[in-house]
Amino acid sequence: MDLKILSDNKLFQSVNVEKLNSSGVDFNQIFKQIRFNENEVVIKQGNRANKLYLIKSGSVVIKKKVDKNKKVAVNKLYKNDFFGELGILLPRRERTAMVIADTELDLYVINRENLFFLIKKCKQIKNNMLKNIARIIENSDKKKLAEKLQEDVIFDLYENIKNNSKKKDKTTERRHRFTVKKNKKFIVIQENEVFYFSSDKNYSFIHVYDKHYFYNKSLKKVEKELDKSKFMRIHRKYIISCDKVSQINKEASRQYYVVLKDDNKTRLKVGRTFIKKLKNRFDI
């Protein structure tokens, strides 16, 4: 096996393949080479996922089945791309799309067991897999997927893995939109639509003008992602959008309430440990 060709693949970006090889990783043993003809099916949607594929030469088309007789092309991959990681990383371990050879195709293939052996040797490989998922979703027709498929796995990965893969210097990227699921539909809430977040133990709710939505993150995690110039925590149970505040009422010594501009003129109690920050923020 030509290690130079292997090292050019995006799976091994920022990875020293020669060093791995000299440390005892036998690439000839853990990778197999397979050839496919044009239009031949490489992966069937719904099959159990147990292999990762690296493109040595040629190209593939990724398609999603939307009904019995219709498939939607969502991406195309070329030499030095890799695919199959979605099913391996997800718990259900089923292929979420079908892959078809668009030309004559040469692949390097590695099974799950050997892949995780490699990941133990070099964690950067897993990071590259996550980045690849983000890149594929970024280049896919997300609107078409939303209208045709409504699969929570795509949007979970788009909102979570994509953002996590873009972190720089371990600094949390600020979130400017929130995707929630309601009645089998995905609703994207923009940052400027949010009035406040409320806590429900390990989860939270996003409150907009006249509605609220369940959000699958704790308030602590939400707070880390928010732009602190626009949002602030006023209670262990509440984070407010500062622009949505209409009044701040002092009703007793060390007892403050925030009134919002939403449909219900919501009153939220300010926790005692947050009063000083609130007063400084609003120049009280």
C-alpha positions as CSV (number, residue, x, y, z in Angstrom):
1,M,0.0,0.0,0.0
2,D,1.3,3.5,-0.9
3,L,1.4,5.4,2.3
4,K,1.7,8.7,0.4
5,I,-1.6,8.1,-1.3
6,L,-3.2,7.1,2.0
7,S,-1.8,10.2,3.8
8,D,-3.3,12.5,1.2
9,N,-6.8,11.4,2.2
10,K,-8.8,13.8,4.4
11,L,-9.1,11.2,7.1
12,F,-5.4,11.6,7.8
13,Q,-5.3,15.4,7.6
14,S,-2.7,16.6,10.2
15,V,-1.8,13.0,10.9
16,N,1.7,11.6,10.5
17,V,1.0,8.3,8.7
18,E,4.7,7.4,8.5
19,K,4.9,7.7,12.3
20,L,1.9,5.6,12.9
21,N,3.3,3.0,10.5
22,S,6.6,2.9,12.4
23,S,4.8,2.6,15.7
24,G,3.3,-0.7,14.8
25,V,0.2,0.1,12.7
26,D,0.2,-2.3,9.8
27,F,-1.9,-0.4,7.1
28,N,-1.6,-3.3,4.7
29,Q,-3.5,-5.5,7.3
30,I,-6.2,-3.0,8.4
31,F,-7.1,-1.6,5.0
32,K,-8.4,-3.5,2.0
33,Q,-8.6,-2.2,-1.6
34,I,-11.8,-2.7,-3.5
35,R,-12.9,-1.6,-7.0
36,F,-16.4,-0.7,-8.2
37,N,-17.7,-0.1,-11.7
38,E,-19.6,3.0,-12.7
39,N,-23.2,3.0,-11.3
40,E,-22.5,0.1,-9.0
41,V,-24.0,0.4,-5.5
42,V,-21.3,0.7,-2.8
43,I,-23.6,1.2,0.2
44,K,-27.4,0.5,0.5
45,Q,-29.5,2.8,2.7
46,G,-30.6,1.1,5.9
47,N,-27.8,-1.5,6.0
48,R,-25.8,-1.9,9.1
49,A,-22.8,0.3,9.2
50,N,-19.5,-1.4,10.0
51,K,-17.0,0.0,7.5
52,L,-15.4,3.3,6.5
53,Y,-14.4,4.0,2.9
54,L,-11.6,6.2,1.6
55,I,-11.6,7.2,-2.1
56,K,-8.3,6.4,-3.8
57,S,-9.6,7.4,-7.3
58,G,-13.0,8.1,-8.9
59,S,-16.1,9.7,-7.4
60,V,-19.4,8.7,-5.7
61,V,-22.9,10.2,-5.4
62,I,-24.7,10.2,-2.1
63,K,-28.4,9.7,-2.4
64,K,-31.3,9.6,0.1
65,K,-34.4,7.6,-0.5
66,V,-37.5,9.7,0.1
67,D,-40.1,7.2,-0.9
68,K,-40.3,3.8,-2.6
69,N,-39.5,5.1,-6.1
70,K,-37.7,8.4,-5.5
71,K,-34.2,9.2,-4.4
72,V,-32.6,12.6,-3.8
73,A,-28.9,13.3,-4.6
74,V,-27.5,15.3,-1.7
75,N,-23.8,15.2,-2.3
76,K,-20.9,14.1,-4.5
77,L,-17.5,13.0,-3.2
78,Y,-14.1,12.7,-5.0
79,K,-10.6,11.5,-4.7
80,N,-9.2,11.9,-1.2
81,D,-12.6,12.2,0.4
82,F,-14.0,9.5,2.7
83,F,-17.5,8.4,3.6
84,G,-19.4,6.0,5.8
85,E,-18.5,7.7,9.1
86,L,-22.0,8.8,9.9
87,G,-23.3,5.3,10.5
88,I,-20.3,4.3,12.4
89,L,-20.3,7.3,14.8
90,L,-24.1,7.2,15.4
91,P,-25.5,4.8,18.0
92,R,-28.1,3.2,15.7
93,R,-25.3,2.1,13.3
94,E,-27.5,2.1,10.2
95,R,-26.6,3.7,6.8
96,T,-28.6,6.9,6.5
97,A,-28.0,7.2,2.7
98,M,-27.0,5.1,-0.3
99,V,-23.7,5.6,-2.1
100,I,-23.3,4.9,-5.9
101,A,-20.1,4.9,-7.9
102,D,-20.3,7.8,-10.3
103,T,-17.2,6.6,-12.2
104,E,-14.9,3.7,-12.0
105,L,-14.0,3.7,-8.3
106,D,-11.0,2.5,-6.2
107,L,-11.5,2.5,-2.5
108,Y,-9.5,1.8,0.7
109,V,-11.8,0.1,3.2
110,I,-11.4,-0.3,7.0
111,N,-13.8,-2.1,9.3
112,R,-15.1,-0.7,12.6
113,E,-12.8,-2.7,14.9
114,N,-9.7,-1.5,13.0
115,L,-10.9,2.0,12.7
116,F,-11.3,2.3,16.5
117,F,-7.9,0.8,16.9
118,L,-6.6,3.7,14.8
119,I,-8.5,6.3,16.7
120,K,-7.0,5.0,20.0
121,K,-3.6,5.5,18.4
122,C,-4.4,9.0,17.0
123,K,-7.5,11.0,18.2
124,Q,-7.0,13.5,15.3
125,I,-8.6,10.8,13.1
126,K,-11.9,11.0,14.9
127,N,-11.8,14.8,14.8
128,N,-11.3,14.6,11.0
129,M,-14.4,12.3,10.8
130,L,-16.5,14.9,12.7
131,K,-15.2,17.7,10.5
132,N,-16.0,15.7,7.4
133,I,-19.6,15.2,8.6
134,A,-19.8,19.0,9.1
135,R,-18.4,19.6,5.6
136,I,-20.7,17.2,3.9
137,I,-23.8,18.8,5.6
138,E,-22.5,22.3,4.8
139,N,-22.3,21.4,1.1
140,S,-25.6,19.5,1.0
141,D,-28.9,21.0,0.0
142,K,-30.2,21.4,3.6
143,K,-33.5,23.0,2.4
144,K,-34.3,20.0,0.2
145,L,-33.4,17.7,3.1
146,A,-35.7,19.6,5.5
147,E,-38.6,19.5,3.1
148,K,-38.2,15.9,1.9
149,L,-36.7,14.0,4.8
150,Q,-37.2,15.8,8.1
151,E,-34.6,13.5,9.8
152,D,-33.4,14.6,13.2
153,V,-30.0,13.1,12.7
154,I,-29.1,15.6,10.0
155,F,-30.2,18.6,11.9
156,D,-28.7,17.4,15.2
157,L,-25.4,17.0,13.4
158,Y,-25.7,20.3,11.6
159,E,-26.4,22.3,14.8
160,N,-24.1,20.4,17.1
161,I,-21.2,18.6,15.3
162,K,-20.8,21.4,12.7
163,N,-20.5,24.1,15.4
164,N,-18.2,22.0,17.6
165,S,-15.9,21.3,14.7
166,K,-15.4,25.0,14.2
167,K,-14.2,25.8,17.7
168,K,-10.9,27.5,17.8
169,D,-8.4,27.6,20.7
170,K,-11.0,25.8,22.8
171,T,-13.3,28.9,22.7
172,T,-17.0,28.1,22.4
173,E,-18.5,29.4,19.2
174,R,-21.5,31.8,19.8
175,R,-24.8,30.4,18.7
176,H,-27.0,32.7,16.7
177,R,-29.9,30.3,15.9
178,F,-31.5,27.3,17.6
179,T,-33.1,24.4,15.9
180,V,-36.0,22.7,17.7
181,K,-38.3,19.9,16.8
182,K,-42.1,20.1,17.1
183,N,-44.7,17.8,15.5
184,K,-42.1,16.2,13.2
185,K,-41.1,19.6,11.9
186,F,-37.8,21.4,12.5
187,I,-38.2,25.1,13.5
188,V,-35.2,27.4,13.3
189,I,-35.4,30.2,15.9
190,Q,-33.1,33.2,15.3
191,E,-31.3,34.7,18.2
192,N,-33.3,38.0,17.9
193,E,-36.6,36.1,18.3
194,V,-35.7,34.8,21.7
195,F,-37.1,36.6,24.8
196,Y,-35.8,34.2,27.4
197,F,-34.6,30.7,28.3
198,S,-36.0,28.8,31.2
199,S,-34.6,25.7,32.9
200,D,-36.1,22.3,33.3
201,K,-33.3,20.4,35.1
202,N,-31.2,18.9,32.3
203,Y,-33.2,20.5,29.6
204,S,-34.5,24.0,28.8
205,F,-37.3,25.9,27.0
206,I,-36.9,28.7,24.5
207,H,-39.5,31.4,24.8
208,V,-40.4,33.6,21.9
209,Y,-43.1,36.3,21.6
210,D,-46.1,34.1,22.1
211,K,-44.8,30.5,22.1
212,H,-42.2,28.3,23.8
213,Y,-40.3,25.3,22.6
214,F,-38.5,22.4,24.3
215,Y,-34.7,22.5,23.8
216,N,-32.5,19.5,24.4
217,K,-29.8,21.3,26.3
218,S,-29.3,22.4,29.9
219,L,-29.4,26.1,30.8
220,K,-25.7,25.8,31.7
221,K,-24.8,24.6,28.3
222,V,-27.0,27.2,26.6
223,E,-25.4,30.0,28.6
224,K,-21.9,29.0,27.4
225,E,-23.0,29.4,23.8
226,L,-24.8,32.7,24.0
227,D,-23.5,36.1,23.2
228,K,-23.0,37.7,26.6
229,S,-23.4,41.2,25.1
230,K,-27.0,40.3,24.3
231,F,-28.1,37.8,27.0
232,M,-27.6,37.5,30.7
233,R,-28.5,35.1,33.5
234,I,-30.8,36.6,36.1
235,H,-31.7,33.5,38.0
236,R,-30.6,29.9,38.2
237,K,-33.7,29.2,36.1
238,Y,-33.7,32.1,33.7
239,I,-31.5,33.7,31.0
240,I,-33.0,36.8,29.4
241,S,-32.5,38.7,26.2
242,C,-31.5,42.2,27.4
243,D,-33.2,43.9,24.4
244,K,-36.5,42.3,25.3
245,V,-36.7,43.9,28.8
246,S,-39.4,46.6,29.2
247,Q,-39.3,47.2,32.9
248,I,-37.3,46.3,36.0
249,N,-39.3,46.5,39.2
250,K,-38.0,46.7,42.7
251,E,-40.8,45.3,44.9
252,A,-38.9,45.0,48.2
253,S,-35.4,45.1,49.6
254,R,-33.3,42.9,47.4
255,Q,-36.3,41.7,45.5
256,Y,-36.4,42.6,41.8
257,Y,-38.5,41.5,38.9
258,V,-37.8,41.8,35.1
259,V,-40.8,42.4,32.9
260,L,-40.5,41.4,29.2
261,K,-42.0,42.7,26.0
262,D,-43.6,39.4,25.0
263,D,-47.3,38.7,24.5
264,N,-47.8,37.9,28.2
265,K,-45.7,40.7,29.6
266,T,-43.8,37.9,31.5
267,R,-42.5,38.7,35.0
268,L,-39.3,36.9,36.0
269,K,-37.8,37.0,39.4
270,V,-34.2,38.1,39.7
271,G,-32.1,35.8,41.9
272,R,-30.3,37.7,44.7
273,T,-26.9,36.7,43.6
274,F,-27.6,38.2,40.1
275,I,-29.0,41.6,41.3
276,K,-25.7,43.4,41.2
277,K,-24.9,42.3,37.7
278,L,-28.4,43.3,36.6
279,K,-28.1,46.7,38.1
280,N,-24.7,47.3,36.5
281,R,-26.0,46.1,33.1
282,F,-29.0,48.4,33.1
283,D,-27.3,51.3,35.0
284,I,-29.7,51.2,37.9
